Amino acid sequence: MKIRLEGAALLALCAFVLHRIHMLVHVPPLHQASAAELALGLVAVLSGVAGAAFVLVGPALFRPYAWPPPDGD
């Protein structure tokens, strides 16, 4: 359950960062993306992907598994 809550927190962070990016990009005059805007974009993507994985998969994401799988012989 803790992993899913962390995922929800990451998705909330992603939503906040996307809102900030939207506000920064639409400020007149039109301009090229700054380093801060690009860094915010990176944070949005990483937190969105990680948050979605944490929420959808949950604790099974960190479960150990054998690789390669054992043969059925």
N, C-alpha and C positions, 0 to 999 in steps of 0.2 A: 504494500500500500504506500510505503514511503517513496518508492521510485515513481509511482504514478503522481503523487503530490509534487514531487520535484519536477516532473514533466509538465504539470499544469503551471507551475511557477515559471518554467522556461517559456511556455507558450504565452504567458502574460507578459514576460519581458519582451518577447518577440513583438507582440501587439503594441507595446509602448514604444519600442524602437521604430517600428513601422510608422507609427503616428508622428514621431519626431522627424523622421526622414521626409514624410509628406509635408510637414510644416516647413522644413528647411528648403525643400526643392521648389515650393510654390511661392517663395518670397521674391517679389520683384526687386531688381531687374533679373531677367533670365541669366544664368551663369553656368559655367562648367562645374562639375561635381568637385567639391573640395576633398581633401584627405579625410576630414572628419566625417563627411557624408559617406564616403566609401567605407570607412571603418564601421560606421553605424549599419551600413548594408551588410557587411560581413557578420556583425553581431546578430542581425536579424535572421540571416540565413542559418547560421550555426545553431542559434537558440531554437529556431523553428524546427529544424530537422531533428535535433536531439530531443526537444520537448515532445514532438510527435512520436518518436520512437519510444520514449519513456512511457508516455500515456498509453499507446496502443499495445506494446509488448509487455511492459511492466518488468517484474523481477526476472522473468525468463530470459531477458536480454543478457544477463550476467551469469546465467547458469553454465557450468562447465560441460563440455561435451568432448567425445573422443573423435579425433580426426587423424587418419581416415576412419570411417565407420568400420566396426568389426565385420568380418565376413560371416555369412550365415552358415558356413560349413560345419 
